[in-house]
Amino acid sequence: MTSKILIIEDQDSIRMNLLELLDAEGYEVMGAENGRVGVELAREFHPEVIISDIVMPELDGYGVLQALRQDPTTATIPFVFLTAKADKSDLRQGMNLGADDYLVKPFAQHELLDAISARLDKHSQVSAHFEQKLDELRNNITASLPHEFLTPLTVILSASEILTLHSDQLTAAEVPEFGERIRTSALRLLRLIRNFLLYSQLELAAFDANKAEVLRGLHASDVRTVIADVAVRLAQQVNRAGDLQLELQDATISIEPSHLGKIAEELLDNAFRYSSPGSLVRIQCATEDERILVLAVMDRGRGMTRAQITQVGAYMQFEREQYEQQGQGLGLTIAKRLAELHGGELTIESVPGQLTTVRVVLPTRD
């Protein structure tokens, strides 16, 4: 397929020369006489590479780049500035806006062709990698959804069938028991659905800066309040309130409260799930050097081997067999992806059967 190139240049002679050159090289070319027209053409035709002058009427090259980077449909198109301006501050301004390359006038034909070829190759590699990840995500979700969803759905169906068809044979005490089974399984199913949806969003955001920016949000969190609320609620749900130990420092951090709460929820859920009732589960949170927040969850449960730790975040963890037997399922991956989304990281230290510590480090501000 012929690659489409958009040239945005207000000088007619330069624009026509570039269009003729690239047409002779086999590219499908389009020309725009100013920035405003260039933005319209980019949104309509979605070229593989955009070559744009900086100083132009109506909308300059910086404005063109900024407009295209803010539009999800054009945000990832490789963008090369073609300019007579070679000042470092100009170069830095363009790069900060997301430019991929610069060509300073005058330039040789091979320099232009090499720049286009390099952008096309890189764009092709990124697109192929992105499509591969999408295919893996689709395949793993398709393989795992039936298994993960059938368990709570089966309980809901069987319990509701008994209540509907055989309620006359149940005692007064048994009716609320079956109702509670339905409620518990429905909540589990709801959480599974939300986790799969969130995981899908996070995976796509890992390869799309615009999706990541939207998902990241602009809110701040009161660390102590958010984590304490999540921890107490979860401990009560699993009847482990007496096992929970909170060591939380007052702090405010630039992260969506729902994201911070989700990280804490998934780490604590794993700690409770894979440790025995009566054993301590400790959650600590404190700032270091006023620059980073360290959230750590410790338990003395089953633990993880080194091999299992290295596979956290891998696509294979959607495998039901691994999820159930190794205890490193979707929750840890979501926590890891959320930490990375906000410029942090998740690490795990574990001695199987003795002590496991999952630590999340987050910057306190953008």
Stockholm file with secondary structure:
# STOCKHOLM 1.0

chainA/1-366         MTSKILIIEDQDSIRMNLLELLDAEGYEVMGAENGRVGVELAREFHPEVIISDIVMPELDGYGVLQALRQDPTTATIPFVFLTAKADKSDLRQGMNLGADDYLVKPFAQHELLDAISARLDKHSQVSAHFEQKLDELRNNITASLPHEFLTPLTVILSASEILTLHSDQLTAAEVPEFGERIRTSALRLLRLIRNFLLYSQLELAAFDANKAEVLRGLHASDVRTVIADVAVRLAQQVNRAGDLQLELQDATISIEPSHLGKIAEELLDNAFRYSSPGSLVRIQCATEDERILVLAVMDRGRGMTRAQITQVGAYMQFEREQYEQQGQGLGLTIAKRLAELHGGELTIESVPGQLTTVRVVLPTRD
#=GR chainA/1-366 SS CCCEEEEECSCHHHHHHHHHHHHHTTCEEEEESSHHHHHHHHHHHCCSEEEECSSCSSSCHHHHHHHHHTSTTTTTSCEEEEESCCCHHHHHHHHHHTCCEEEESSCCHHHHHHHHHHHHHHHHHHHHHHHHHHHHHHHHHHHHHHHHHHHHHHHHHHHHHHHHHSGGGSCTTHHHHHHHHHHHHHHHHHHHHHHHHHHHHHHHHTTCHHHHHHHHCSCCEEHHHHHHHHHHHHHHHTTCGGGEEEEECCCEESSCHHHHHHHHHHHHHHHHHTSCTTSCEEEEEEEETTTEEEEEEEECSSCCCHHHHHTTTCGGGGCHHHHHHHCCCHHHHHHHHHHHHTTCEEEEEEETTTEEEEEEEEESCC
#=GC SS_cons         CCCEEEEECSCHHHHHHHHHHHHHTTCEEEEESSHHHHHHHHHHHCCSEEEECSSCSSSCHHHHHHHHHTSTTTTTSCEEEEESCCCHHHHHHHHHHTCCEEEESSCCHHHHHHHHHHHHHHHHHHHHHHHHHHHHHHHHHHHHHHHHHHHHHHHHHHHHHHHHHSGGGSCTTHHHHHHHHHHHHHHHHHHHHHHHHHHHHHHHHTTCHHHHHHHHCSCCEEHHHHHHHHHHHHHHHTTCGGGEEEEECCCEESSCHHHHHHHHHHHHHHHHHTSCTTSCEEEEEEEETTTEEEEEEEECSSCCCHHHHHTTTCGGGGCHHHHHHHCCCHHHHHHHHHHHHTTCEEEEEEETTTEEEEEEEEESCC
//
